[in-house]
Amino acid sequence: MTSKETFTHYQPLGNSDPAHTATAPGGLSAKA
């Protein structure tokens, strides 16, 4: 689960996913 957290944070850095970055903190908790 921790891997997914870092992945979501690292993806926006290299990928163009601003919407995903905003859903990372909230979406991660809901997904977990």
N, C-alpha and C positions, 0 to 999 in steps of 0.2 A: 504494500500500500504506500509505503514511503517513496518507493521508486516512481510511482505514478505522480506523486506530488512534485518531485523534482523534474519529471518529464514535462509536466504541464507548464512549469515555470521556465524550463529551458527551451521548449518549443517556440513560444512567442519571441524569444530572443533571436532565434535563427529563422523562424517562420513568421508570416504576416497573419497572426491570429490575435488581434486585440480583444475581440469578443471573448475568446477562450480564456484569456488572461483574467478577465473580470469574473468569469464563471469558475475559475480555478479554485479560489478560496471558498466560495459558497457551493459550487458544484461538487467539489471533492468531498466535502462533508456529507452531502446528500447521497453521493455515489457510494461512499464507504458505508 
